[in-house]
């Protein structure tokens, strides 16, 4: 942990300086020896978080920090854009609405609006989806996500563990524009999910509605799916136009 703290101090020093800095100057400012700073700088340069200027041998912040900063800002903007849709879905369905962002092998919950019902699903911020056992995960697979290698974990009797069966379901998700999971990760949970895309057509977010199994059925489920797909479409339009 001390190494991480020192690396952060190096970045802070470079970020607060109006000019490039050498190893000795950085060491002096953070109160450690030059050899420790040299090792930290080598690691940060390799990660493209810091640039070493070849003509002077001095250091400045790297371009990757700009990329990471833009990614962080995009997440903030996404939550702001999606929040009204979560509120509307919660109002229309009376169930919990969630927002997830895609990764290569999982999507992560970054916001939600909780159902006001006394019996409701539990949502955990930062919880990754399970690609083969959640509606959010199936949306991810339908739009370029990847399954981990090896045997698929069975969480409940309803979990799909056969890859051929899963591929057929994912193809159906892709074709109809939404996914469903009935008691597949948790026995008593129903989730429906739909994708939102950015201006490049890339999956940017996943909206979902979840509730105890059996509470949304028939016309109520159809209405919830229609609302979910419509709000995902609206969010896609916002992400495409920047509005």
N, C-alpha and C positions, 0 to 999 in steps of 0.2 A: 504493500500500500504506500510506503514511503517513496518508492520509485515512481508510482503514478502521481503522487503529490508533487514531486520534484519536476516531473515532466510537465505538469500543469503550470508550475511556476515559470518554467522556461517559456512556455507559450504565452503566459501573461506578460512576461518581461518583453518579449519580442512584439507583442501586440500593443504595448503601451509606449514603445520607442518610435520616434519619428525617423530613425535611420537604422541601417543594418548594424548588427552587433557581432563582435568577436567572442570567442569562447571565454576568454579571461574576464571580459566585461559582464557577460551573462553570469559567470560564476560569482563575481563580486556582488552583483545585484541580488542574487538569491541566497548568498551566504554559504556557498559550498565550494569544494575544490574544483579546479579546471578539469581534472581527469574524469570526475563524475559527470560534469556537464558535457564533456566530449562524447562520452558513451551515450548519454541521453540524446544528444543532437544526432548522432549516427542513427539511432533508432527512429527518431522523428523524421529525419531526412528520408530514410528507407520507406516510411509510411506516407511520404509526400505531405506531411503536416508542416514541415519546415523546408525551406530551400537554402542551399549553400551556394553563394554567388561565386562562380569560378574565378572571376577576375580579382576578387578581394579576399576570398576565403571567409567572408563574414556571412551572417545568417539573417533571414527574414521569414515571415510566415509563408506557408506553402498554399498552393491553389486548392488542395483538397479541403482545407478549412472552409473555403468559399462554398464548395460543393456540399459539405456537411451543413453549413449554415443555411444554405438555400433549401436543403431537404428538411431541416427543422422548421423553417418558416412555412414551407409548403404544408407540413403537418398541421401547424397552427391555423393556416388559412383553411385547410380542409375541415377541421373541426368547426370553424366559424360558419363555413358554408353548409355543412351537414346538420348543424344543430337544429335549425327550423324543421328539417325533414324528420329528425328523430322525434321532436315534440309533436309534429303532426301525426306521425305513425302511432305514437303512444296514445294520442287523443282519439284517433280513429279506431284502433284495435283494442284499447285499454290494456295492452300488454307491453312488455319490455322491448324497447327498440335499441339496437346497437349499431355502432360504426366501427369497422375494422379496416386496417390497411394491409395490403398484400406484401408478402415476402416470397422468397423462392420456394420454400417448403412449408410455410405456415403464414396465416394472417393473424394480426394482433389487434385486440380490442383497444381502441383509444378513446371512446366516449360511449355513453349510453343514457337513456332515460328510463327509469325504473317504473314498472307497473305499480299502481296504487292498490292492487288486490292484496288481501292478506296472505294468500297462497300465490307465490310468484317464483320465477327463476332467479338464481343468484348469478350476478355478473361480476367478473373480476377484471379490473383494468390491467392491461398488459398481458392478459392470458392468451397464449397462442392457440389457434384452432388446430384440430386434428384433421388433416386433409381427407381421410377416408371415412370419418365418423361424424362430421358436422356439416351443416348446410353451408356455412361460410367456407369451410375447407373444400367442399365440392365446387363452389363457384370459383375458387382459386384454381383448382385442377382444370376446370373448363376453360380457363383463360391463361394457360401457360405455366401454372404451378407444377411442382414435381413431387412425386411420392418418394419417401425414403426407401432405401434398399432393404431387402429382407422381408420377413413375415409381417403382415399387417396385424396390429394388436386388436384383440377382441375385447371391447369394453362391456358390452351387453350381448344378450342373445340376438339382438337386431343389427349388430355391427357388421358391415360388409367387409369380409376379409379375403374374398376371392377377387383377384385383380381383373379378371375378365368381366365379372358382374359389375365391378366398380367402373370399368371403362364404358360399359353400356349406359350406366346411370349418368356418368359425367357427360357423355354425348347428348343425352336427353336434356340435361341442364343447359348445355350450350345452345341446343335447338329452341328450347322454350323460354329461356331467359331468366330462370330462377331455380333455386334448389330447395330441397326439403330433407330434413333428418328427423326421423321418428324414433326416439328412444335408442339412438345409436351410440352416443357417447355417455349419456346418462339415461337410465331406464325411463324416467317419467318426464322427459323434456321433448317438446316439439319446437323446431326452429325452421323458419323459412328465410331465404337470403337471396339478394339480387345484386348484380354488379353495376358499378358506375365507372365510366371511362373518361379519360382526359381527351384533349384535342388531337392526340396522336392515335387514339383508339386503344390505348393501353389501359389495362385494369388499374384504377387509381384508388378505389374504395369499394367496400361491400357493406350494404345496409342489410339489417336482419331484424326479424321480430321473433321473439321466443316466449314460450309459456308452458305451463304444465300440460302434459299430454292429455288430449281429450277435451280441452277447453275451447279450442278452435276447430270446428268441424263443419262440413257442408257449406252452406252459404256464407257463414261467418269466415271460414277459411278462404273461400274464393274471394270475398271482399278484401280480406287482409292481403292476399297475394296481389290483387289488382292495385291496391294502395301502395304496397311495397314496390312493385315494378314501376309504377308511375313516379314515385318519389326518387327512385334510382335513376329514372330517365331524366327527371328535372335536374338532379345533381350532376349528371353527365353533361347536360347542356351548360350548366354553370361552370363546370370544370373546363369545358371546351371554349367558352367565350370569355372566361375570366371575370364573369359578373357574379 
